[in-house]
Amino acid sequence: MFTNEFVDCNEKFRKKKILILGLGGIGANVAIILSRAGFENLFLVDYDFVENSNLIRQYPYEFDDVGLSKCDVLLKKIATKSNNINVKKIKIENDIDIEQEIKISDFVLCTIDKPARVIRRLINNLCVKYHKPVLFCGFSEHVAMVGPFVVPNKTAL
C-alpha cells in the first residue's frame, strides 16, 4: 500500500521529537495527523480547556469534551495510535516555562497566540539559541497564517 519512499521517510522521521505548542484549530489537527502518520514522539503543550466556541473549528474536540483540558482530551484520542505522547499543561509566559522542551526537541510547531506579539518572539529566540527549526502558524480574524518557517543559521540568524 505504501511506496518505498514513504517507508524510508517514515523510518527516518518517526522517532523525531516534535513539540507542538498550542492545541487549538491547527495544533490539535497536526498532532492527530502526525500520530496517524507514524510519528512516535510528540510533546503537546497547552493550558487551555475545550470551550463550546472551539467546536466549530477544532475538529478533534466534541461536545462531551467541553470543560476538559485540551491536553488530556487529545492525549486520550491519540495515545493508542502512538507510542510516546507527552503533555504539559502550562501557560507559557517566559522562556523558563518552555526552554527544556525546546532544547530536547527536533522540530517546533508554534500555534500559540498569547501573549500577543510576545510569545512568537520568545519561542523564536529559544529556537535560535538551540538551533531548532520552528514553524509558526495561527489565525488572525478569519485568515489562517502559516509561516515563517525558521531554520536557525540557515533561513535566519
C-alpha positions, -999 to +999 in steps of 0.1 A: +000+000+000+028+024+008+056+032-015+092+025-006+098+063-004+071+066+023+086+036+042+121+051+040+108+086+052+087+071+079+117+052+093+138+083+092+114+107+108+091+087+131+115+089+160+120+127+158+107+147+188+080+170+176+070+198+200+035+212+193+028+244+212-009+251+213-037+226+207-063+247+190-075+246+154-041+240+139-021+223+167-047+197+176-052+187+140-015+185+133-010+163+163-036+138+151-022+138+116+013+132+128+003+104+151-016+087+123+014+091+100+035+072+125+054+099+144+061+084+178+075+112+199+050+141+202+052+166+230+019+186+233+017+218+253-014+238+261-030+252+293-065+258+278-098+239+282-122+229+255-150+255+251-182+254+231-168+281+208-139+258+199-160+230+184-167+246+151-130+249+141-112+225+164-122+192+149-107+168+174-129+181+202-166+171+208-195+183+229-186+158+257-151+174+259-163+209+269-146+219+301-119+193+299-082+200+294-072+201+257-041+182+266-060+154+283-086+151+255-060+149+228-038+125+247-067+101+251-075+103+213-040+097+200-023+077+228-035+044+213-020+053+179+014+065+191+040+051+215+053+082+232+029+111+236+038+136+264+017+165+275+025+196+296-004+218+308+013+252+313+008+288+303+040+299+287+049+334+300+086+333+299+115+313+284+120+292+316+085+278+312+093+260+279+131+261+274+138+225+283+112+211+259+126+232+230+161+221+239+153+184+236+130+187+205+139+181+169+112+204+155+088+230+170+054+239+157+042+271+174+004+278+172+002+298+204-011+334+200-010+347+236+005+368+249+001+386+216+033+397+198+054+384+227+051+346+225+064+342+190+095+363+198+101+342+229+098+309+210+119+322+181+147+333+204+148+299+221+147+280+188+176+301+175+195+296+208+192+258+205+193+256+167+158+241+164+137+246+133+103+262+140+071+268+120+047+295+132+010+291+124-022+307+135-053+326+127-059+363+125-096+371+124-108+346+097-075+342+079-051+312+085-014+320+085+014+296+080+050+309+085+075+319+088+094+287+088+127+294+105+158+272+105+183+289+127+216+299+110+201+288+076+170+309+070+176+334+098+202+344+123 
